[in-house]
Amino acid sequence: MNGRPILDISDLVLGYRRGSPVVDGLSLQLVRGEIGCVVGSSGCGKTTLLRAIAGFIPVERGTIAIDGETVASAEVSLAPERRGVGLVFQDFALFPHLRVEQNIAFGLRGADAHARDLRVRSMLELVGLTALAGKYPHELSGGQQQRVALARALAPAPKLLLMDEPFSNLDVELRARLGAEVRQILKDSHTSAILVTHDQQEAFAIADRVGVMHQGQLEQWDRPYELYHRPASRFVADFIGQGVFLPAKVLNPQRVAIELGELTGSVPSPCGIGCDVCGKGCHVEVLLRPDDVVHDDASPMTAEVVRKIFRGGDFVYTLKLDSGREVLALVPSHHDHAIGERIGIRLDADHVVTFPTPALNAKQPPL
């Protein structure tokens, strides 16, 4: 995993929409053997980024390098077929008149027949479709078609695999299962890959590194754990996972007080109201995730159940505090409490994530 990155993007600017770049000053690196994913809502620029890496969109500024070679800049534009990338599309794009083995062999037309047959058999085994080699695409399920598309893209041994919303046409249950399978296939083949999706759960299941895009900019490029527990911006905190923001008072650089009690840990964000030293009653907001609030019958602190979502192994409760503010709690499913019931809760937060109080609320005391 050492050495130069397989993908190195620096200060990338792409296209213009209504006077603003579609991608604006984006930089990221993907280490060889890693799987990266870019998530974001529609129109954020993630698909444009993928198309630029593939060579379908020109670069206005900055550079894209693959395996140490600059393939795109304002002055350089290597043809897509010379970039050493494989592509898996949203609609699979299989040839309906070709059998599975012929679809996989399509990208190996320059190889001799023996080497091509060996590679096709290897790819069929890798994706678990050896028994279906003679079938046509219309005879396969959606998940099987996706694995054929993956095998076809991997057959020429690309330096980098690019996947554009690869599971969006599949049902939710199949997407979750196939995502885990695709990750294992990529790891088994030692393939570096980057995909784009709007589904953060899909990103977390597949990727080693996840980037969150917003209005053409990369807000954070990090491990999924860091995105969830140490978001770099309020947008990332709001976009990734579930959570609520509670007003807080900064006691010192290591402690903040919220309605549920005090939290200890480094306070990474400035208070944002012009104070020089924390500890003078500065107001911030603290991000609480559902797993930060624990149901505890022995706790003297209680909250009212106002909504609940059953997820099989657990509930996500929405709880109203005495102040009227609401928090979320992740509770094992055998604790089935009624709407309107008060239950005991306590804080169990390992990470203190704070952000400046929005300007409209800066004058309001948090506690």
C-alpha positions as CSV (number, residue, x, y, z in Angstrom):
1,M,0.0,0.0,0.0
2,N,3.1,2.2,-0.1
3,G,4.5,4.2,-3.0
4,R,2.8,6.6,-5.4
5,P,-1.0,6.6,-5.5
6,I,-2.8,4.9,-8.3
7,L,-5.1,8.0,-8.7
8,D,-3.9,11.5,-7.9
9,I,-6.2,14.4,-8.6
10,S,-4.9,17.9,-7.9
11,D,-6.9,21.2,-7.9
12,L,-9.3,19.9,-10.5
13,V,-11.8,22.3,-12.2
14,L,-14.4,20.9,-14.6
15,G,-17.0,22.5,-16.8
16,Y,-19.3,25.4,-16.0
17,R,-22.9,25.5,-15.2
18,R,-24.6,29.0,-14.9
19,G,-21.2,30.6,-14.5
20,S,-19.9,28.3,-11.7
21,P,-17.6,25.2,-12.1
22,V,-19.3,21.8,-11.9
23,V,-16.2,20.6,-10.0
24,D,-14.2,23.3,-8.3
25,G,-10.7,22.9,-7.0
26,L,-11.0,19.2,-6.1
27,S,-8.0,17.2,-4.8
28,L,-7.8,13.6,-3.7
29,Q,-5.5,10.6,-3.7
30,L,-6.4,6.9,-3.9
31,V,-3.8,4.4,-2.7
32,R,-3.0,1.4,-4.9
33,G,-5.3,-1.5,-3.9
34,E,-7.9,0.8,-2.2
35,I,-11.6,1.2,-3.1
36,G,-12.7,4.8,-3.1
37,C,-16.3,6.2,-3.3
38,V,-17.6,9.6,-3.9
39,V,-21.1,10.3,-2.5
40,G,-23.4,13.3,-2.8
41,S,-26.8,14.4,-3.9
42,S,-27.9,14.8,-7.5
43,G,-26.0,17.7,-9.3
44,C,-23.1,17.8,-6.9
45,G,-20.6,16.9,-9.6
46,K,-19.7,13.3,-8.7
47,T,-20.6,11.8,-12.1
48,T,-18.8,14.6,-13.9
49,L,-15.7,13.8,-11.8
50,L,-15.9,10.1,-12.8
51,R,-16.3,11.0,-16.5
52,A,-13.3,13.3,-16.4
53,I,-11.2,10.5,-14.9
54,A,-12.4,8.2,-17.7
55,G,-11.4,10.8,-20.3
56,F,-14.9,11.8,-21.5
57,I,-14.8,15.4,-20.2
58,P,-11.9,17.9,-20.7
59,V,-10.1,19.5,-17.7
60,E,-10.3,23.3,-17.3
61,R,-7.6,23.4,-14.6
62,G,-5.6,21.0,-12.4
63,T,-4.4,17.5,-13.2
64,I,-5.5,13.9,-13.1
65,A,-2.7,11.3,-12.8
66,I,-3.2,7.5,-13.0
67,D,-0.3,5.3,-11.8
68,G,2.1,8.3,-11.9
69,E,1.2,9.4,-15.4
70,T,-0.7,12.7,-16.0
71,V,-3.6,11.7,-18.2
72,A,-5.5,15.0,-18.1
73,S,-4.8,18.7,-17.6
74,A,-5.5,21.9,-19.4
75,E,-2.7,20.9,-21.8
76,V,-2.9,17.1,-21.8
77,S,-5.8,14.8,-22.6
78,L,-5.0,11.1,-23.0
79,A,-7.6,9.1,-25.0
80,P,-9.9,7.0,-22.7
81,E,-8.6,3.7,-24.2
82,R,-5.0,4.7,-23.3
83,R,-5.7,5.5,-19.6
84,G,-5.8,1.9,-18.4
85,V,-9.2,2.2,-16.8
86,G,-12.1,-0.2,-16.8
87,L,-15.7,1.0,-16.7
88,V,-18.9,-0.5,-15.1
89,F,-22.0,1.5,-16.1
90,Q,-25.3,2.0,-14.3
91,D,-27.2,0.0,-17.0
92,F,-24.6,-2.9,-17.2
93,A,-24.3,-2.3,-21.0
94,L,-24.0,-6.0,-21.9
95,F,-24.2,-7.1,-25.5
96,P,-27.6,-9.0,-25.7
97,H,-26.6,-11.1,-28.7
98,L,-23.4,-12.4,-26.9
99,R,-23.2,-15.2,-24.3
100,V,-21.7,-14.4,-20.9
101,E,-18.3,-15.8,-21.9
102,Q,-18.3,-13.7,-25.1
103,N,-19.3,-10.6,-23.2
104,I,-16.3,-11.0,-20.8
105,A,-13.9,-11.8,-23.7
106,F,-15.0,-8.6,-25.6
107,G,-12.2,-6.5,-24.1
108,L,-9.5,-9.1,-24.8
109,R,-9.7,-9.0,-28.6
110,G,-6.0,-8.3,-28.9
111,A,-4.9,-11.4,-27.0
112,D,-4.3,-14.8,-28.5
113,A,-7.1,-17.4,-28.3
114,H,-5.5,-19.5,-25.5
115,A,-4.6,-16.6,-23.3
116,R,-8.1,-15.1,-23.8
117,D,-9.8,-18.4,-22.9
118,L,-7.7,-18.7,-19.7
119,R,-8.5,-15.2,-18.7
120,V,-12.3,-15.6,-19.3
121,R,-12.3,-18.8,-17.3
122,S,-10.4,-17.0,-14.5
123,M,-12.9,-14.1,-14.5
124,L,-15.9,-16.4,-14.5
125,E,-14.5,-18.2,-11.5
126,L,-13.7,-14.9,-9.8
127,V,-17.3,-13.6,-10.1
128,G,-18.9,-17.1,-9.5
129,L,-20.5,-17.5,-12.9
130,T,-18.7,-20.5,-14.4
131,A,-21.9,-22.5,-14.6
132,L,-23.6,-19.6,-16.6
133,A,-20.9,-19.1,-19.2
134,G,-23.1,-20.1,-22.1
135,K,-26.2,-18.1,-21.1
136,Y,-27.3,-14.8,-22.7
137,P,-27.9,-11.6,-20.6
138,H,-31.7,-11.9,-20.8
139,E,-31.4,-15.3,-19.1
140,L,-29.7,-13.8,-16.0
141,S,-30.9,-12.0,-12.9
142,G,-30.0,-8.4,-12.4
143,G,-27.3,-9.3,-9.9
144,Q,-25.8,-11.9,-12.3
145,Q,-25.8,-9.3,-15.1
146,Q,-23.9,-6.9,-12.9
147,R,-21.3,-9.5,-12.1
148,V,-20.8,-10.1,-15.8
149,A,-20.3,-6.4,-16.4
150,L,-17.8,-6.4,-13.6
151,A,-15.9,-9.4,-15.0
152,R,-15.8,-7.8,-18.5
153,A,-14.3,-4.6,-17.0
154,L,-11.7,-6.6,-15.0
155,A,-10.7,-8.9,-17.8
156,P,-8.1,-6.6,-19.4
157,A,-6.6,-6.0,-15.9
158,P,-7.1,-2.2,-15.7
159,K,-5.0,0.0,-13.5
160,L,-8.2,1.5,-12.2
161,L,-11.8,0.5,-12.3
162,L,-14.5,3.2,-12.5
163,M,-18.1,2.4,-11.5
164,D,-21.0,4.8,-12.0
165,E,-23.9,4.1,-9.7
166,P,-23.4,0.4,-10.3
167,F,-26.3,-0.9,-8.2
168,S,-28.9,1.7,-8.7
169,N,-31.1,-0.5,-10.9
170,L,-31.2,-3.3,-8.4
171,D,-33.6,-3.7,-5.4
172,V,-32.4,-2.7,-1.9
173,E,-31.7,-6.2,-0.6
174,L,-29.8,-7.3,-3.7
175,R,-27.8,-4.0,-3.6
176,A,-26.6,-4.7,-0.1
177,R,-25.6,-8.3,-0.8
178,L,-24.0,-7.5,-4.2
179,G,-22.1,-4.6,-2.7
180,A,-20.3,-6.9,-0.3
181,E,-19.6,-9.4,-3.1
182,V,-18.2,-6.7,-5.3
183,R,-15.9,-5.5,-2.6
184,Q,-14.6,-9.0,-2.1
185,I,-14.1,-9.5,-5.8
186,L,-12.1,-6.3,-6.1
187,K,-10.0,-7.2,-3.1
188,D,-9.4,-10.8,-4.4
189,S,-8.3,-9.4,-7.8
190,H,-6.1,-6.6,-6.2
191,T,-8.0,-4.0,-8.2
192,S,-8.0,-0.3,-7.3
193,A,-11.4,1.2,-7.9
194,I,-13.5,4.3,-7.5
195,L,-17.2,4.6,-7.7
196,V,-19.9,7.2,-7.4
197,T,-23.2,6.8,-5.7
198,H,-25.9,8.7,-3.8
199,D,-26.3,5.9,-1.3
200,Q,-24.0,6.4,1.7
201,Q,-24.7,2.9,3.1
202,E,-23.6,1.4,-0.2
203,A,-20.4,3.5,0.0
204,F,-19.7,2.4,3.6
205,A,-20.2,-1.2,2.6
206,I,-17.8,-1.2,-0.3
207,A,-15.2,1.6,0.1
208,D,-12.0,2.1,2.1
209,R,-12.2,5.8,1.5
210,V,-15.3,7.9,1.0
211,G,-15.5,11.5,-0.3
212,V,-18.5,13.7,0.3
213,M,-19.2,16.2,-2.5
214,H,-21.3,19.3,-2.2
215,Q,-21.8,21.9,-4.9
216,G,-18.7,20.8,-6.8
217,Q,-16.4,20.7,-3.9
218,L,-15.0,17.8,-1.9
219,E,-16.0,18.4,1.7
220,Q,-14.0,15.5,3.1
221,W,-12.1,12.5,1.8
222,D,-11.6,10.0,4.6
223,R,-12.3,6.6,6.1
224,P,-16.0,5.9,6.7
225,Y,-15.4,5.8,10.5
226,E,-13.9,9.3,10.4
227,L,-16.7,10.7,8.3
228,Y,-19.3,9.4,10.8
229,H,-17.5,10.2,14.0
230,R,-15.2,13.2,13.0
231,P,-17.0,15.1,10.2
232,A,-14.9,17.9,8.9
233,S,-17.8,20.2,8.2
234,R,-21.4,20.7,9.3
235,F,-22.6,19.6,5.9
236,V,-20.8,16.3,6.2
237,A,-22.1,15.9,9.7
238,D,-25.7,16.5,8.4
239,F,-25.3,14.4,5.3
240,I,-23.6,11.3,6.8
241,G,-25.8,9.1,9.0
242,Q,-28.4,10.3,11.4
243,G,-28.0,12.8,14.2
244,V,-29.2,16.0,15.8
245,F,-27.5,19.2,16.9
246,L,-27.9,20.3,20.5
247,P,-26.8,23.8,21.7
248,A,-23.9,23.7,24.1
249,K,-21.7,25.9,26.3
250,V,-17.9,25.6,26.0
251,L,-16.5,25.1,29.5
252,N,-12.8,24.7,28.4
253,P,-11.0,23.3,25.3
254,Q,-11.8,19.8,26.5
255,R,-15.3,20.1,27.9
256,V,-18.7,21.2,26.7
257,A,-22.0,21.2,28.6
258,I,-25.3,20.2,26.9
259,E,-28.8,19.5,28.3
260,L,-28.0,15.9,28.9
261,G,-24.7,16.5,30.8
262,E,-21.1,17.3,30.1
263,L,-18.9,15.8,27.4
264,T,-15.2,15.5,27.6
265,G,-12.8,15.5,24.6
266,S,-11.0,17.9,22.3
267,V,-13.3,20.7,21.1
268,P,-12.0,21.0,17.5
269,S,-14.1,23.9,16.2
270,P,-13.8,27.6,17.1
271,C,-16.8,29.0,18.9
272,G,-17.5,31.3,16.0
273,I,-18.7,34.3,18.0
274,G,-15.5,36.3,18.3
275,C,-14.1,35.2,21.6
276,D,-10.4,34.7,22.1
277,V,-10.3,31.9,24.7
278,C,-12.7,29.1,25.3
279,G,-14.1,28.9,28.8
280,K,-16.0,32.2,28.7
281,G,-19.4,30.7,28.0
282,C,-19.0,30.5,24.2
283,H,-22.0,28.8,22.5
284,V,-21.5,26.0,20.0
285,E,-23.6,23.1,18.8
286,V,-22.8,19.4,19.5
287,L,-23.6,16.6,17.1
288,L,-25.2,13.6,18.8
289,R,-25.6,10.3,16.9
290,P,-28.3,7.8,17.9
291,D,-25.6,5.5,19.4
292,D,-24.5,8.4,21.7
293,V,-27.8,8.2,23.6
294,V,-28.2,5.0,25.6
295,H,-31.5,3.6,27.0
296,D,-30.9,3.0,30.7
297,D,-33.8,2.1,33.0
298,A,-31.6,3.0,36.1
299,S,-30.9,6.5,34.9
300,P,-32.7,9.4,36.7
301,M,-32.7,11.3,33.4
302,T,-35.8,10.5,31.3
303,A,-37.2,11.5,27.9
304,E,-40.5,11.0,26.1
305,V,-40.8,8.6,23.1
306,V,-42.4,10.6,20.4
307,R,-41.5,8.5,17.3
308,K,-39.9,5.1,16.7
309,I,-38.7,3.1,13.7
310,F,-38.4,-0.7,14.0
311,R,-35.4,-2.1,12.1
312,G,-35.5,-5.7,13.2
313,G,-32.6,-5.9,15.6
314,D,-33.2,-2.4,17.0
315,F,-35.4,0.6,17.3
316,V,-34.4,4.2,16.4
317,Y,-36.3,6.2,19.0
318,T,-37.0,10.0,18.6
319,L,-37.0,11.3,22.2
320,K,-38.3,14.6,23.5
321,L,-36.2,16.2,26.3
322,D,-37.6,18.4,29.0
323,S,-36.6,21.4,27.0
324,G,-38.7,20.2,24.1
325,R,-35.7,19.5,22.0
326,E,-35.4,16.1,20.4
327,V,-32.6,13.5,20.2
328,L,-32.3,10.1,18.6
329,A,-31.4,6.8,20.4
330,L,-30.5,3.4,19.1
331,V,-32.2,0.9,21.3
332,P,-32.2,-3.0,21.2
333,S,-35.5,-4.3,19.8
334,H,-36.6,-6.1,22.9
335,H,-37.1,-2.6,24.5
336,D,-40.4,-2.0,22.8
337,H,-41.8,1.2,24.4
338,A,-45.0,2.9,23.5
339,I,-45.3,6.4,22.0
340,G,-45.7,8.9,24.9
341,E,-43.9,6.7,27.4
342,R,-40.9,8.2,29.3
343,I,-37.7,6.1,29.4
344,G,-34.4,6.5,31.2
345,I,-31.4,7.7,29.1
346,R,-27.8,8.6,29.6
347,L,-25.0,9.9,27.4
348,D,-22.3,7.5,26.1
349,A,-20.5,9.6,23.5
350,D,-16.8,8.9,22.7
351,H,-16.4,11.7,20.3
352,V,-17.1,15.4,20.9
353,V,-18.1,16.9,17.6
354,T,-18.9,20.7,17.7
355,F,-19.7,23.3,15.2
356,P,-20.2,27.1,15.5
357,T,-23.7,28.1,16.4
358,P,-25.6,29.4,13.2
359,A,-25.7,33.1,13.2
360,L,-29.5,33.3,13.7
361,N,-29.2,31.4,16.9
362,A,-25.9,32.8,18.2
363,K,-27.6,35.2,20.7
364,Q,-29.8,32.5,22.2
365,P,-28.4,30.8,25.4
366,P,-28.0,27.0,24.8
367,L,-28.9,25.8,28.2
